[in-house]
Amino acid sequence: MLIKSLSVLALAAVAVAAFSFERSRAASAPKPDVARGEYLVKFGSCNDCHTPWAMGPNGPEPDFSRMLSGHPSDVAAPPAPKLPEGWMAAASNTMTAWSGPWGVSFTANLTPDKETGLGAWTAEDFIATIRSGRHLGRGRPILPPMPVQFVATLTDEDLRNVFAYLQSIPAVSNKVPEPLPPAAAR
Ligand code: HEC
């Protein structure tokens, strides 16, 4: 009995020590570098898929008035095309809906809107999503063409920088639809 309560005490002490270590680590973590986050987002082509495209004077281009707000909810995605043999995927004219063997995926709203974007996420949620390839680190697997393995090559520090930049951009309220399973995509 004494041994048992002693070991419970020891465990509790370890837990408290680990907790304060975590806390001091978080407190001493460098402040995220928003400018570096912006640099990485631009290099990482996030706008190519997460910013809706529109026809501009020089042809199709990302519409930065809706920067990184994902597939526009006011655009009804037409039925996905049935591709001829030898073709893998097709994209909508906004470049935000993608049809392939996985069904139809719609690019996520990465702006800090609380209801429809990443506004309620923490940096840890973002890191867990990218590291696991699953929504919030525990939900369904993230579908193509999201280059999640490529983004996961960044260090935790740079993922924090990316997230800090994403939290600093204008929030856009835009509820992106759930993906369609392959059968519905036909
Ligand atoms: C080639 C297109 C493409 C590129 C480039 C791309 N994404 Fe994505 N991304 C997607 C698609 C499509 C989804 C939705 C997948 C799904 O619904 O499963 C997505 C989903 C996500 C999610 C998951 C959101 C959630 O709610 O789980 C995050 C986070 C994300 N992208 C961040 C980024 C970042 C940061 C970059 C740039 C470094 C980036 N993406 C570049 C296509 C892309």
Boltz pocket constraint, residues with backbone or C-beta under 6 A from the ligand:
constraints:
  - pocket:
      binder: B
      contacts: [[A, 40], [A, 41], [A, 44], [A, 45], [A, 46], [A, 47], [A, 48], [A, 49], [A, 50], [A, 96], [A, 98], [A, 105], [A, 106], [A, 107], [A, 108], [A, 110], [A, 126], [A, 129], [A, 134], [A, 135], [A, 136], [A, 141], [A, 142], [A, 143], [A, 144], [A, 145], [A, 146], [A, 147], [A, 151], [A, 162], [A, 179]]
      max_distance: 6.0
